[in-house]
């Protein structure tokens, strides 16, 4: 999966994967990914890379197609902290920090949604 996106993954259990639902607008996707990367790095993580997730929208109607997000996965390394601390950090700190950054940037329309990262 990662090789096709231009990066290599460490052994299982040594990285996390998260699902993002991003704007169709390239500039907003780029901004969203930059915010996530800055927050993750500030918490000691390294973003290994992103990949587009294949989707099948053939059954969607016109209004759903207009709102359909771009789906991508992010892969990142853990910090040296314990797994319990790490899970708390990923689920709370990154999400909170991104929400805070979004407010600062006055992103009144949702720029992206992040689902919990899985180690």
C-alpha positions as CSV (number, residue, x, y, z in Angstrom):
1,X,0.0,0.0,0.0
2,X,2.6,2.5,1.0
3,X,5.2,1.6,-1.7
4,X,2.7,2.7,-4.3
5,X,2.4,6.1,-2.5
6,X,6.2,6.6,-2.5
7,X,7.1,5.6,1.1
8,X,8.0,2.6,3.1
9,X,6.3,1.5,6.3
10,X,8.1,0.2,9.4
11,X,7.2,-3.3,10.8
12,X,3.6,-3.7,12.1
13,X,3.0,-2.1,15.4
14,X,5.6,0.6,14.8
15,X,3.3,3.0,13.0
16,X,-0.2,4.4,13.0
17,X,-2.7,4.9,10.2
18,X,-5.5,7.4,10.2
19,X,-8.3,8.2,7.9
20,X,-8.9,11.7,6.7
21,X,-12.0,13.0,4.9
22,X,-10.8,16.1,3.1
23,X,-12.1,19.0,1.0
24,X,-12.2,18.6,-2.8
25,X,-10.3,21.9,-3.0
26,X,-6.6,21.2,-3.4
27,X,-5.6,24.3,-1.4
28,X,-7.8,23.2,1.5
29,X,-6.5,19.7,1.4
30,X,-2.9,21.0,1.5
31,X,-3.7,23.3,4.4
32,X,-5.4,20.5,6.3
33,X,-2.5,18.1,5.8
34,X,0.0,20.8,6.8
35,X,-1.9,21.5,10.1
36,X,-2.0,17.8,10.9
37,X,1.7,17.4,10.1
38,X,2.7,20.4,12.3
39,X,0.6,19.2,15.2
40,X,1.8,15.6,14.9
41,X,5.5,16.7,14.7
42,X,5.1,19.0,17.7
43,X,4.0,16.0,19.7
44,X,7.0,14.0,18.6
45,X,5.6,12.0,15.7
46,X,7.0,11.7,12.2
47,X,4.5,11.7,9.3
48,X,5.7,8.9,7.0
49,X,3.4,9.8,4.2
50,X,-0.1,10.0,2.8
51,X,-2.0,7.8,0.3
52,X,-5.3,8.3,-1.6
53,X,-7.9,5.7,-0.6
54,X,-9.7,4.2,-3.6
55,X,-13.4,4.8,-3.5
56,X,-16.4,3.8,-5.6
57,X,-19.0,6.6,-5.9
58,X,-20.9,5.0,-8.7
59,X,-24.0,4.6,-6.5
60,X,-24.1,8.2,-5.3
61,X,-26.7,10.8,-6.4
62,X,-26.0,14.3,-7.6
63,X,-26.2,16.0,-4.2
64,X,-24.0,13.4,-2.5
65,X,-21.4,13.7,-5.3
66,X,-21.3,17.5,-4.7
67,X,-20.4,16.9,-1.0
68,X,-18.2,13.8,-1.4
69,X,-14.9,14.2,0.4
70,X,-11.5,13.2,-0.8
71,X,-10.4,10.2,1.3
72,X,-6.8,9.8,2.3
73,X,-4.8,7.9,4.9
74,X,-1.9,9.2,6.9
75,X,0.8,7.1,8.3
76,X,3.0,8.2,11.2
77,X,5.5,6.9,13.7
78,X,4.9,6.7,17.5
79,X,6.7,8.7,20.1
80,X,8.9,7.0,22.7
81,X,6.0,7.2,25.2
82,X,4.1,4.1,26.4
83,X,1.3,2.8,24.2
84,X,-1.4,3.9,26.6
85,X,-0.1,7.5,26.7
86,X,0.4,7.3,23.0
87,X,-3.2,6.3,22.3
88,X,-4.4,9.1,24.6
89,X,-2.2,11.6,22.8
90,X,-3.3,10.6,19.3
91,X,-7.0,10.5,20.1
92,X,-7.1,13.6,22.3
93,X,-4.1,15.9,21.8
94,X,-3.9,15.8,18.1
95,X,-7.6,16.1,17.6
96,X,-7.8,18.9,20.1
97,X,-4.8,20.7,18.6
98,X,-6.2,20.5,15.1
99,X,-9.6,21.7,16.3
100,X,-7.8,24.7,18.0
101,X,-5.8,25.4,14.9
102,X,-8.9,25.3,12.8
103,X,-10.6,27.9,15.0
104,X,-7.5,30.1,14.9
105,X,-7.5,29.9,11.1
106,X,-11.2,30.6,11.1
107,X,-12.1,27.6,9.1
108,X,-15.9,28.0,9.5
109,X,-16.6,25.3,7.0
110,X,-15.2,21.9,8.0
111,X,-11.8,21.5,6.4
112,X,-11.4,17.8,7.2
113,X,-12.5,15.0,9.5
114,X,-10.0,12.8,11.2
115,X,-10.9,9.4,12.5
116,X,-8.8,7.8,15.3
117,X,-5.4,6.5,14.3
118,X,-4.8,2.8,14.7
119,X,-1.5,1.4,15.9
